[in-house]
């Protein structure tokens, strides 16, 4: 895997979400990602960044254009130092929520991207990495 372009954004307030979404759109447009795949990626990214704000009071997101086996894509890594997720398996189930929501955020985000990885430890924070390939495969 080769990282072609990288940017890091701090997410500390609601206004940062708009800037972040625009940056993801810029990166995905730069590689020629279709509008459908851009929409999937930005929708998943929006959910994850809002979770970071809501549950961890913000954090950092790395945005990368990557290349692997002649494919290009966007990889986003969300890193926070919040309370962490006690039971990742449970959190990845549709309908589970600790925040009075519908509980579709994490599993929904996973369905929208090609690759999804989540790591979390209670009281240490959470790291979610998602990748969406230009052609959506």
Helices and strands as residue ranges (DSSP letters): E 2-11, H 14-30, H 35-56, E 59-68, E 71-80, H 88-91, H 105-112, E 115-121, E 125-133
